[in-house]
Amino acid sequence: MTIYKKYTFWLALCLTGILVAQQNNKTVIDLWPESVPGQTEAKQQSVVSKNTSGNVTRLAKVTRPTLTVFKPEKPNQSGAAVIVCPGGGYGILAIDKEGYEIAEWLNQLGYTAFVLQYRVPKNRAGAIQDVQRAIKVVKSKAESYKLNTNKIGVLGFSAGGHLAARASINYNIETYTKTDEVDNFSPRPNFTMLIYPAYLDGGEDRSISPEFQFNAFTPPCFVFGTADDPYGNSALEITKALRDKKVPVELHMLAKGGHGYGLRKGNNAAKTWPKLAESWLDKLVNSMQIVKYERKLNFPKTEVKPDGLRKKEDVWVFFLAGQSNMAGRGFVEPNDTIPNSRILTINKSNTIVLAKEPLHFYEPKMAGLDCGVSFARTLLKEIPNHVSILLIPTAVGGSSISQWIHDEEHRAVKLFSNFKAKMNLAKTYGTVKGILWHQGESDANQNGIKNYDKNLNRLFKSFRKIAGNKKLPIMLGELGGFRTDSETWKAMNVIIHNYAEKHKYTEAVSTEDLTDRGDNLHFNSISERKLGERFAKTFLKMQLE
């Protein structure tokens, strides 16, 4: 295994809202742009130890926690990223051997890596705050680094393995007070990799440490260790605990290898673990396992009813209709469930409640983030303060336009009858202002595209008739631009655009640059939010015409 180049350290430059610097042409992100929680001394450049034994660079003191960004020259298609937690017994950080060298290895595999400088020495409380913040920061920057927010993992060595395990298992224990909007993201990583972890067996008779609070959403884990490692029992105990809680876990133990080998030459364990970890990670992030495993992680546990309803003319009603990309299959983040007193929806009992994602309830085993709340939040910025928005979910995954026209039952929902019933209900509460339509995947075939424009016209006339408004704005979302292998998919988008151009009170909404969640079919969370913003901007534009 290659021994990687040495790194020099950095001087910070203050940019907008966050401290960033360059270290050997790598971007360095300051985790705490303002004060560091629980720290009284000023932030300083990290102190490098004079001890370089074993050809290892050691950080002896860190008061400015950072992430150093390693971007691959040839990214793979997974959208996954790994936050690397170096070890050092919480006394130092082996920043090159268990940090930068690991990041370069991940880059060779096509993954974006972030090396975490967490607080040392002897600051476990600060370290867990730093790794929780690091996970949130990476998720907040997912779009700029072209990452998937539900494919962000942690990889830890020795004490860094203990830290990664704490972040993964105790993610629901917030360790600091919210400082900014970044803290609206979940601190939970989506997968965990522990290489010769230490300090996990602090329980009675060296059992798993009682500090760990496992639950049904503890992330999948890869564990590697050796029998002759003085800390090797940690790998065994964490694996047993995860297995007992039915958390997906894969353990590899070699007879020999010791501790602290990283990727360095001359050690069979150092040669073995990267191949096993690469295989495990590739299978995990390129499947739908993560999405299915944690889909309901951040779903709201309670409903909130509004204090009261405004008069009908001050409640703007919008219908969400179509199939699965309108029903929503994205990953719900905590921020998507923060209610706003001016954004309303209905529950499955047709009761008005404050809107929290997911909005759609017809397919409980598949429900996820849709574009509705994002649409409403964007719209609120531009409309009068006395106006509320009522979102009516009616989309059902897999439905064809013919099924909508002929009022067929699909997945236990009579499509047009349900839409009509919801329209009659909505009129009692507010004024119907528009329809957000996203459908066509089920019709993107040779038979489906033949009469799709005529079918759109027929269905939209019916929508406007029951709404009692021939000029009701209808916005049509394109099919995802990520599907480049289907000529009928492309043809469907041409039909959608041509229809919108020919018919008044109808506009197409572009999705050309949006991305899928890994299945080449459904928008991911970032794209769903962007789609909502675009629907809102399109509606506002239509009001000016």
Sequence and secondary structure as in RCSB ss.txt:
>XXXX:A:sequence
MTIYKKYTFWLALCLTGILVAQQNNKTVIDLWPESVPGQTEAKQQSVVSKNTSGNVTRLAKVTRPTLTVFKPEKP
NQSGAAVIVCPGGGYGILAIDKEGYEIAEWLNQLGYTAFVLQYRVPKNRAGAIQDVQRAIKVVKSKAESYKLNTN
KIGVLGFSAGGHLAARASINYNIETYTKTDEVDNFSPRPNFTMLIYPAYLDGGEDRSISPEFQFNAFTPPCFVFG
TADDPYGNSALEITKALRDKKVPVELHMLAKGGHGYGLRKGNNAAKTWPKLAESWLDKLVNSMQIVKYERKLNFP
KTEVKPDGLRKKEDVWVFFLAGQSNMAGRGFVEPNDTIPNSRILTINKSNTIVLAKEPLHFYEPKMAGLDCGVSF
ARTLLKEIPNHVSILLIPTAVGGSSISQWIHDEEHRAVKLFSNFKAKMNLAKTYGTVKGILWHQGESDANQNGIK
NYDKNLNRLFKSFRKIAGNKKLPIMLGELGGFRTDSETWKAMNVIIHNYAEKHKYTEAVSTEDLTDRGDNLHFNS
ISERKLGERFAKTFLKMQLE
>XXXX:A:secstr
            EEETTEEEEEETTEEEEES SS  TT  S     EE S  GGG  EEEEBSS EEEEE  SS 
 SS  EEEEE  STTT EETIIIIIHHHHHHHHTT EEEEEE  BSS HHHHHHHHHHHHHHHHHTTTTTT  TT
 EEEEEETHHHHHHHHHHHSTTS  S   SGGGGS    SEEEEES  S   SGGG   TT    TT   EEEEE
ETT TTTHHHHHHHHHHHHTT  EEEEEES   S  TT TT HHHHHHHHHHHHHHHHHHTSSHHHHHHTTTT  
S     S    GGGEEEEEEEESHHHH  B   GGGG   TTEEEE TT  EEE  S    S TTT  B SHHHH
HHHHHTTS TT EEEEEE   TT  HHHHHTT EETTEEHHHHHHHHHHHHHTTSEEEEEEEE  GGG SHHHHH
THHHHHHHHHHHHHHHHT TT  EEEE   TT  S HHHHHHHHHHHHHHHHSTTEEEE  TT  BSSSSSSB H
HHHHHHHHHHHHHHHHHHH 
